[in-house]
Amino acid sequence: MQPIMEMKDIGAIINTYDMAAGEALGKRESHTPKIEAPAMAKPEEPFMLKVSVGPHPNTVEHSIRWIHLFFYEEGRAFNPIMLGKFSFNPGTTDPEVTAKVKLGKSGVLHAVEYCNLHGLWSAKKEIKIG
């Protein structure tokens, strides 16, 4: 008996701008999260972080349902750190979030979003603390 589908690790099913292939190539601009944050910040000093997706449809049939923010901290034994989870209601809320963040060490910000038709997409941005 043949398996219904190939078993893949979660990382293998998350699209990124650079790793998109096949049908996903045409979806990169409208699905890859855009991270706006400074390249450098001072330790434990708050800064604004903005993540948006789109332009993208915002209907019940096709919309971004959530964005999750993570931080991979340099030198930390267990990563990543969850910074926030944001859910969106189709038709009434656009996929854009702003968060005030303070970090103690350098690392990489990660944003993961879910489109109900085109799956998981992620982006990352390095940030230096010092």
FIKOL-406564 format. One record per residue (C-alpha): residue number from 1; x, y, z. Coordinates in pm, whole numbers. Example, Ala and Ser with C-alpha at 12.3 -4.5 7.8 and 13.67 -1.06 7.14 Angstrom:
<sites>
{1; {1230; -450; 780}};
{2; {1367; -106; 714}};
</sites>
This chain:
<sites>
{1; {0; 0; 0}};
{2; {137; 342; -100}};
{3; {148; 622; 160}};
{4; {-103; 900; 88}};
{5; {167; 1166; 96}};
{6; {536; 1203; 163}};
{7; {619; 1273; 528}};
{8; {824; 1595; 550}};
{9; {978; 1785; 838}};
{10; {808; 2119; 912}};
{11; {1107; 2313; 774}};
{12; {1061; 2145; 436}};
{13; {709; 2282; 399}};
{14; {784; 2646; 489}};
{15; {836; 2862; 182}};
{16; {1086; 3148; 171}};
{17; {1152; 3406; -98}};
{18; {1478; 3235; -201}};
{19; {1363; 2875; -166}};
{20; {1020; 2895; -334}};
{21; {977; 2658; -627}};
{22; {709; 2555; -874}};
{23; {374; 2728; -820}};
{24; {514; 2910; -514}};
{25; {752; 3119; -731}};
{26; {465; 3340; -841}};
{27; {350; 3389; -481}};
{28; {678; 3519; -331}};
{29; {605; 3894; -341}};
{30; {258; 3864; -188}};
{31; {340; 3599; 75}};
{32; {693; 3652; 208}};
{33; {678; 3849; 536}};
{34; {850; 4187; 528}};
{35; {1045; 4261; 847}};
{36; {1122; 4622; 934}};
{37; {1365; 4658; 1225}};
{38; {1694; 4837; 1287}};
{39; {2013; 4654; 1191}};
{40; {2158; 4750; 1531}};
{41; {2013; 4821; 1875}};
{42; {2143; 4877; 2226}};
{43; {2113; 4598; 2485}};
{44; {1774; 4596; 2658}};
{45; {1671; 4921; 2484}};
{46; {1325; 4892; 2325}};
{47; {1286; 4934; 1949}};
{48; {992; 4898; 1712}};
{49; {959; 4589; 1495}};
{50; {706; 4580; 1210}};
{51; {606; 4277; 1004}};
{52; {366; 4291; 711}};
{53; {252; 4063; 430}};
{54; {122; 4170; 94}};
{55; {-35; 4311; -99}};
{56; {-255; 4009; -41}};
{57; {-629; 3930; -69}};
{58; {-822; 3953; 257}};
{59; {-1132; 3740; 213}};
{60; {-1267; 3434; 393}};
{61; {-1171; 3231; 86}};
{62; {-811; 3363; 72}};
{63; {-630; 3548; 350}};
{64; {-334; 3559; 585}};
{65; {-459; 3405; 909}};
{66; {-163; 3462; 1142}};
{67; {195; 3582; 1189}};
{68; {430; 3440; 1454}};
{69; {751; 3620; 1554}};
{70; {1060; 3442; 1686}};
{71; {1412; 3542; 1786}};
{72; {1711; 3312; 1749}};
{73; {1948; 3446; 2016}};
{74; {2323; 3412; 1965}};
{75; {2480; 3177; 2222}};
{76; {2150; 3049; 2364}};
{77; {2133; 2674; 2423}};
{78; {1768; 2637; 2321}};
{79; {1625; 2852; 2043}};
{80; {1411; 3021; 1927}};
{81; {1243; 3261; 2169}};
{82; {875; 3330; 2090}};
{83; {825; 3707; 2063}};
{84; {459; 3711; 1969}};
{85; {160; 3550; 1796}};
{86; {-89; 3757; 1601}};
{87; {-415; 3633; 1446}};
{88; {-614; 3807; 1174}};
{89; {-983; 3799; 1096}};
{90; {-1050; 3771; 720}};
{91; {-1217; 4079; 579}};
{92; {-1158; 4306; 879}};
{93; {-788; 4295; 976}};
{94; {-485; 4331; 751}};
{95; {-172; 4117; 803}};
{96; {48; 4381; 963}};
{97; {185; 4389; 1319}};
{98; {400; 4626; 1519}};
{99; {571; 4522; 1841}};
{100; {800; 4696; 2085}};
{101; {1095; 4461; 2142}};
{102; {1404; 4469; 2363}};
{103; {1685; 4220; 2323}};
{104; {1997; 4147; 2526}};
{105; {2204; 3971; 2260}};
{106; {2250; 3969; 1884}};
{107; {2064; 3717; 1673}};
{108; {1811; 3666; 1398}};
{109; {1447; 3775; 1389}};
{110; {1213; 3527; 1217}};
{111; {859; 3590; 1097}};
{112; {636; 3299; 990}};
{113; {295; 3357; 832}};
{114; {13; 3129; 727}};
{115; {-202; 3180; 417}};
{116; {-507; 2955; 413}};
{117; {-447; 2874; 41}};
{118; {-69; 2893; -1}};
{119; {63; 2761; 330}};
{120; {353; 2872; 546}};
{121; {602; 3144; 448}};
{122; {893; 3286; 645}};
{123; {1154; 3558; 639}};
{124; {1445; 3649; 864}};
{125; {1655; 3953; 953}};
{126; {1978; 3970; 1148}};
{127; {2004; 4224; 1428}};
{128; {2321; 4323; 1614}};
{129; {2300; 4424; 1979}};
{130; {2583; 4631; 2118}};
</sites>
